[in-house]
Amino acid sequence: MRGAFTLGLPTVWGAVAISYKFGCPLALQEGLGARIVTSAVFFAVGTGLIFHVRRALLHELRQVRKVAGAAQSVLLRPLPPRLDGLGVAAAQLSADRGAAIGGDLYEAIATEHGVRFVMGDVRGHGLPAIGTAAALLGSFREAAHDEPELGGVLRRLERALARHLRERSRAEHPSSGREPDTPLAEEFVTVLLLEIRRDGELRALNCGHPWPYLLSAHGVGPLARAEPLPPLGPFPLPPDLDVRRCGHLLPGESLVLYTDGAEDARDAHGTFFSLPSVLTEATRDCQVSPQTILRTVFTALLRHTGGRPTDDIAVLVLRNDRRQRPTSGARGTARPAPRDPQPTTHL
């Protein structure tokens, strides 16, 4: 019915204009008054057509936004404000104007192995990056529950990425049906996997991603200073994965996970955004909620970039709101991160 109305109304307007031009005696006269009337008729017809097209385009735009919102809720679904005693808040800002989602990804899932987080950054923007992010998130949501060790989760993500890139390569470059040798070799994804156990112990695997910032009574600093593994994609994972112990997240302490678009953001003068300074200022007076920290960071980012970031930005803030204290000997092990922490190896 709506389609018939959309096509029928312009036809009616056109029929009115043609009927007046060739069927009305007034339109055939050469006098000034007749010309004014004719011009008024055609002006009214043109105005009606413009308003009709505008209304149709606005309807289509609303439909597209609804679809984009649904896609965003599936890909980057809203995280619960509390997850197994942890306060959580996350948001993403796309560099593409008008886009609701980009190439950054995050997720948090409470499992029997602990609360597991993923933060990733897909190379590039647009639909290809969104497809890669969707493939990785779908794999993580399954592997986080299935794999008892964090290394197993990372290997599942690597396989999901390789499978997705092969399928994309076949779709973009159809050939004789042979499997591509090096599908999209330049594609890569930085990934940070983080696990928080019931006693607050932190374990992480980092593939080329920035380390989170720890917000504690001692100030703001990186969770670890160890060199990360290469990003997923160009190189295979090593046979032995070093799951890094990063101490304990004590009650009241927070972690800020982010993609490099946050610290690479520049203002009009080329000055980089100082995320540690903003976090220090946000937590100076009192212990604030993850939602407040997130809002403060994005407000400062938009002000710094003039509302036009050049890269996708994702930020996830979590705080330990659990009341029970960590196990004996845990206090102080995450302050600050040792420069060469001893890894724990899981095969």
C-alpha positions as CSV (number, residue, x, y, z in Angstrom):
1,M,0.0,0.0,0.0
2,R,2.8,2.4,0.9
3,G,4.7,1.5,-2.3
4,A,1.6,2.2,-4.4
5,F,1.1,5.6,-2.6
6,T,4.8,6.5,-3.2
7,L,4.6,5.8,-6.9
8,G,1.0,7.0,-7.4
9,L,1.2,10.5,-6.0
10,P,4.0,11.7,-8.3
11,T,2.0,10.3,-11.2
12,V,-1.1,12.2,-10.1
13,W,0.9,15.4,-9.8
14,G,2.3,14.9,-13.3
15,A,-1.1,14.2,-14.7
16,V,-2.5,17.4,-13.2
17,A,0.3,19.4,-14.8
18,I,0.0,17.9,-18.2
19,S,-3.9,18.1,-18.1
20,Y,-3.6,21.8,-17.2
21,K,-1.0,22.5,-19.9
22,F,-2.9,20.9,-22.8
23,G,-6.5,20.8,-21.6
24,C,-7.1,24.1,-20.0
25,P,-7.9,27.1,-22.3
26,L,-6.2,29.5,-19.8
27,A,-2.9,27.7,-20.3
28,L,-3.0,28.4,-24.0
29,Q,-3.5,32.1,-23.7
30,E,-0.5,34.5,-24.0
31,G,-1.7,37.3,-21.6
32,L,0.2,38.2,-18.4
33,G,-2.6,37.0,-16.2
34,A,-2.7,33.6,-17.9
35,R,1.1,33.3,-17.6
36,I,1.0,34.1,-13.9
37,V,-1.7,31.5,-13.3
38,T,0.2,28.9,-15.3
39,S,3.4,29.6,-13.4
40,A,1.6,29.3,-10.1
41,V,0.1,25.9,-11.1
42,F,3.5,24.5,-12.1
43,F,5.1,26.0,-9.0
44,A,2.5,24.2,-6.8
45,V,3.0,20.9,-8.7
46,G,6.8,21.2,-8.3
47,T,6.6,22.1,-4.6
48,G,4.3,19.1,-4.0
49,L,6.7,16.8,-5.8
50,I,9.6,18.1,-3.7
51,F,7.8,17.6,-0.4
52,H,6.7,14.1,-1.5
53,V,10.3,13.1,-2.3
54,R,11.6,14.6,0.9
55,R,9.0,12.7,2.9
56,A,9.9,9.4,1.1
57,L,13.6,10.0,1.7
58,L,13.1,10.7,5.4
59,H,11.1,7.5,5.8
60,E,13.8,5.5,4.1
61,L,16.4,7.2,6.4
62,R,14.4,6.2,9.5
63,Q,14.2,2.7,8.2
64,V,18.0,2.5,7.6
65,R,18.7,3.9,11.1
66,K,16.4,1.2,12.6
67,V,18.3,-1.5,10.8
68,A,21.6,0.0,11.8
69,G,20.4,0.1,15.4
70,A,19.4,-3.5,15.3
71,A,22.7,-4.5,13.8
72,Q,24.5,-2.6,16.5
73,S,22.5,-4.3,19.2
74,V,23.5,-7.7,17.8
75,L,27.2,-6.9,17.1
76,L,28.0,-4.7,20.0
77,R,25.2,-5.6,22.3
78,P,24.8,-3.3,25.4
79,L,26.7,-4.7,28.4
80,P,25.0,-5.1,31.7
81,P,25.9,-2.5,34.3
82,R,26.9,-5.3,36.7
83,L,28.5,-8.6,35.9
84,D,29.4,-11.0,38.6
85,G,30.2,-8.3,41.1
86,L,31.9,-6.0,38.6
87,G,30.6,-2.7,37.4
88,V,30.8,-2.4,33.7
89,A,30.3,0.4,31.1
90,A,31.3,0.5,27.4
91,A,30.7,2.5,24.3
92,Q,32.1,2.8,20.7
93,L,32.4,5.8,18.4
94,S,32.8,5.3,14.7
95,A,35.0,7.4,12.5
96,D,32.6,7.2,9.6
97,R,30.1,10.0,9.9
98,G,26.5,8.6,10.2
99,A,27.7,5.1,11.1
100,A,26.6,3.5,14.3
101,I,29.3,0.9,14.5
102,G,32.8,0.5,13.2
103,G,35.8,-1.9,13.3
104,D,36.3,-1.9,17.0
105,L,34.9,-4.7,19.1
106,Y,34.4,-5.5,22.8
107,E,32.4,-8.0,24.9
108,A,32.2,-9.2,28.5
109,I,30.9,-12.6,29.6
110,A,30.6,-14.1,33.0
111,T,31.7,-17.8,32.8
112,E,32.6,-20.6,35.3
113,H,36.2,-19.7,34.6
114,G,35.8,-16.1,35.6
115,V,34.6,-12.9,33.9
116,R,36.2,-12.7,30.5
117,F,36.6,-9.6,28.4
118,V,37.7,-9.0,24.8
119,M,38.8,-5.7,23.3
120,G,39.8,-5.6,19.6
121,D,40.6,-3.3,16.7
122,V,40.1,-4.4,13.1
123,R,42.3,-2.8,10.5
124,G,40.3,-0.4,8.4
125,H,36.7,0.9,8.4
126,G,33.4,0.3,6.8
127,L,31.5,-2.9,6.0
128,P,34.6,-5.2,5.7
129,A,35.8,-4.3,9.1
130,I,32.3,-4.7,10.6
131,G,32.1,-8.2,9.1
132,T,35.5,-9.2,10.6
133,A,34.4,-7.8,14.0
134,A,31.2,-9.8,13.8
135,A,33.1,-13.0,13.1
136,L,35.4,-12.5,16.0
137,L,32.7,-11.6,18.5
138,G,30.6,-14.6,17.5
139,S,33.6,-16.9,18.1
140,F,34.5,-15.3,21.5
141,R,30.9,-15.6,22.8
142,E,31.1,-19.4,22.3
143,A,34.8,-19.9,23.2
144,A,34.6,-17.9,26.4
145,H,32.3,-20.6,27.9
146,D,33.8,-23.6,26.2
147,E,37.5,-23.1,26.8
148,P,38.9,-23.6,30.3
149,E,42.1,-21.7,29.5
150,L,42.5,-18.3,28.0
151,G,44.9,-19.6,25.4
152,G,42.2,-21.8,24.0
153,V,40.0,-18.8,23.5
154,L,42.7,-17.0,21.6
155,R,43.3,-19.9,19.3
156,R,39.6,-20.1,18.6
157,L,39.6,-16.4,17.6
158,E,42.6,-17.0,15.3
159,R,40.8,-19.8,13.5
160,A,37.6,-17.8,13.2
161,L,39.5,-14.9,11.7
162,A,41.3,-17.1,9.2
163,R,38.1,-18.8,8.1
164,H,36.3,-15.4,7.7
165,L,39.2,-14.0,5.6
166,R,39.2,-17.0,3.4
167,E,35.4,-16.7,2.8
168,R,35.8,-12.9,2.1
169,S,38.6,-13.6,-0.3
170,R,36.6,-16.1,-2.3
171,A,33.6,-13.7,-2.4
172,E,35.7,-10.7,-3.5
173,H,38.0,-12.6,-5.9
174,P,36.0,-15.6,-7.4
175,S,38.3,-18.0,-9.2
176,S,38.2,-21.6,-10.4
177,G,37.1,-22.7,-7.0
178,R,40.6,-23.3,-5.5
179,E,41.3,-22.3,-2.0
180,P,43.2,-18.9,-1.9
181,D,46.8,-19.3,-0.7
182,T,47.1,-16.1,1.2
183,P,43.7,-14.5,1.6
184,L,43.8,-10.8,2.4
185,A,47.3,-11.1,3.8
186,E,47.4,-7.4,4.9
187,E,44.3,-7.8,7.2
188,F,45.0,-8.0,10.9
189,V,43.2,-7.5,14.2
190,T,44.7,-6.4,17.6
191,V,43.1,-8.4,20.4
192,L,43.3,-8.2,24.2
193,L,41.8,-11.0,26.2
194,L,41.3,-10.4,30.0
195,E,40.1,-12.8,32.7
196,I,39.1,-11.7,36.2
197,R,38.7,-14.6,38.6
198,R,36.6,-14.7,41.8
199,D,39.5,-13.6,44.0
200,G,40.2,-10.7,41.7
201,E,43.2,-12.3,40.0
202,L,43.9,-10.8,36.5
203,R,45.1,-12.9,33.6
204,A,45.7,-11.6,30.1
205,L,46.7,-12.4,26.6
206,N,47.6,-9.5,24.4
207,C,48.1,-9.5,20.6
208,G,49.3,-6.1,19.6
209,H,46.7,-4.2,21.6
210,P,47.3,-1.3,24.1
211,W,47.5,-2.5,27.7
212,P,44.5,-1.3,29.9
213,Y,45.0,1.5,32.5
214,L,44.7,0.5,36.1
215,L,42.9,3.1,38.3
216,S,43.9,2.6,41.9
217,A,44.7,4.6,45.1
218,H,48.3,4.8,43.7
219,G,47.2,6.7,40.6
220,V,46.7,5.8,36.9
221,G,49.2,3.5,35.1
222,P,49.3,0.7,32.6
223,L,48.3,-2.8,33.8
224,A,51.4,-4.3,32.4
225,R,54.5,-3.2,30.5
226,A,55.3,-6.5,28.7
227,E,55.7,-6.6,24.9
228,P,52.5,-8.0,23.4
229,L,52.3,-10.8,20.8
230,P,51.9,-9.8,17.1
231,P,48.3,-9.0,16.0
232,L,46.1,-11.8,14.7
233,G,46.3,-12.4,11.0
234,P,49.7,-11.9,9.5
235,F,51.6,-14.4,11.7
236,P,50.4,-17.7,13.4
237,L,50.3,-17.8,17.2
238,P,53.3,-19.5,18.9
239,P,53.0,-23.1,20.0
240,D,53.2,-22.0,23.7
241,L,51.0,-19.1,24.8
242,D,52.2,-17.2,27.8
243,V,49.1,-16.2,29.8
244,R,50.3,-13.3,31.8
245,R,49.4,-12.9,35.4
246,C,48.8,-9.2,36.1
247,G,48.2,-9.3,39.9
248,H,44.8,-8.7,41.5
249,L,42.1,-6.1,40.9
250,L,41.3,-5.0,44.4
251,P,37.8,-3.9,45.5
252,G,37.2,-0.3,44.4
253,E,39.8,-0.4,41.7
254,S,39.0,0.0,38.0
255,L,40.4,-0.9,34.6
256,V,40.0,1.1,31.4
257,L,40.3,-1.0,28.2
258,Y,40.5,1.0,25.0
259,T,41.5,0.9,21.3
260,D,44.4,3.0,20.0
261,G,42.0,5.5,18.4
262,A,41.6,7.0,21.8
263,E,45.3,7.9,22.3
264,D,45.9,8.6,18.6
265,A,43.2,11.3,18.5
266,R,44.6,14.7,17.7
267,D,43.2,18.2,17.9
268,A,43.5,20.9,15.2
269,H,47.1,21.6,16.2
270,G,48.2,18.0,15.9
271,T,48.4,17.4,19.7
272,F,47.6,13.8,20.8
273,F,44.8,13.1,23.3
274,S,46.2,12.4,26.8
275,L,44.0,9.6,28.1
276,P,45.9,9.1,31.4
277,S,45.5,12.8,32.2
278,V,41.7,12.7,31.7
279,L,41.5,9.5,33.8
280,T,43.5,11.1,36.6
281,E,41.3,14.2,36.6
282,A,38.1,12.1,36.4
283,T,39.0,10.1,39.6
284,R,40.8,12.9,41.5
285,D,38.0,13.8,44.0
286,C,36.1,10.6,44.7
287,Q,35.5,7.0,43.5
288,V,33.3,7.4,40.5
289,S,31.2,4.9,38.6
290,P,32.3,3.3,35.3
291,Q,29.5,5.1,33.6
292,T,30.9,8.5,34.9
293,I,34.4,7.6,33.7
294,L,33.2,6.6,30.3
295,R,31.1,9.7,29.9
296,T,34.0,11.9,31.0
297,V,36.4,10.2,28.5
298,F,34.1,10.5,25.5
299,T,33.2,14.1,26.3
300,A,36.9,15.0,26.5
301,L,37.6,13.1,23.3
302,L,34.9,14.9,21.3
303,R,36.0,18.2,22.6
304,H,39.7,17.5,21.7
305,T,38.9,16.3,18.2
306,G,36.2,18.9,17.5
307,G,33.6,16.2,17.2
308,R,35.4,14.6,14.2
309,P,37.6,11.6,15.3
310,T,39.7,10.2,12.4
311,D,39.6,6.6,13.8
312,D,37.1,4.3,15.5
313,I,37.3,4.5,19.3
314,A,36.0,2.0,21.8
315,V,36.3,2.3,25.6
316,L,35.3,-0.2,28.2
317,V,35.5,0.6,32.0
318,L,35.2,-2.1,34.7
319,R,35.4,-1.7,38.5
320,N,35.7,-4.4,41.2
321,D,32.6,-3.9,43.4
322,R,33.0,-7.2,45.1
323,R,33.0,-7.1,48.9
324,Q,35.1,-10.2,49.6
325,R,38.8,-9.6,49.8
326,P,41.4,-11.4,47.6
327,T,43.3,-14.3,48.8
328,S,46.3,-14.0,51.1
329,G,49.3,-12.5,49.5
330,A,47.4,-10.9,46.6
331,R,47.4,-7.3,47.9
332,G,49.9,-5.1,46.1
333,T,50.8,-7.5,43.3
334,A,49.2,-5.2,40.6
335,R,50.8,-2.0,41.8
336,P,52.4,-1.0,39.5
337,A,52.9,-3.7,36.9
338,P,56.4,-5.1,37.0
339,R,58.6,-4.3,34.0
340,D,59.2,-8.0,33.3
341,P,56.5,-10.0,35.0
342,Q,56.8,-13.8,35.1
343,P,54.4,-15.5,32.8
344,T,52.4,-18.6,33.5
345,T,52.5,-21.0,30.5
346,H,49.4,-22.9,29.4
347,L,49.5,-25.2,26.5
